[in-house]
Amino acid sequence: MKLRKTQQRRKTPRRSAGWHGSYTLPRHPELASGQCRVLDVSKAGAGLELYGPWPRQQQDHELLVRLREDDDEPIELRATVRNWDMTKFGFVRVGVEFTALRAEEADFLSSLTEQAAV
């Protein structure tokens, strides 16, 4: 399935974030990991601005997203890219859906979204 540049769609309310994190593309080991900014987050997914590698193929991509890297217990979440677009500054902005969440990861995301949603 090809990815499309699409309007943002929200299944669940999102909270503004602005955190820094990192990501890797497990299906593209030839690409190094990159830094990202978490723009917003919900129980189901997040909006990310990627500052690193992005494959040229326009197909479904999986990401491993790492949050709270400065913490003693960083969170690593599996996600599937659902939409993407280029920002005016040349970065890739992706909308991701989290997959295969463990209970503690779902609890972490729930605690974030119980705060003010955007």
Summary of the structure (lengths in Angstrom):
residues: 118
radius of gyration: 13.5
end to end distance: 29.7
largest distance: 38.9
contacts: 321
relative contact order: 0.26
helix: 9%
strand: 42%
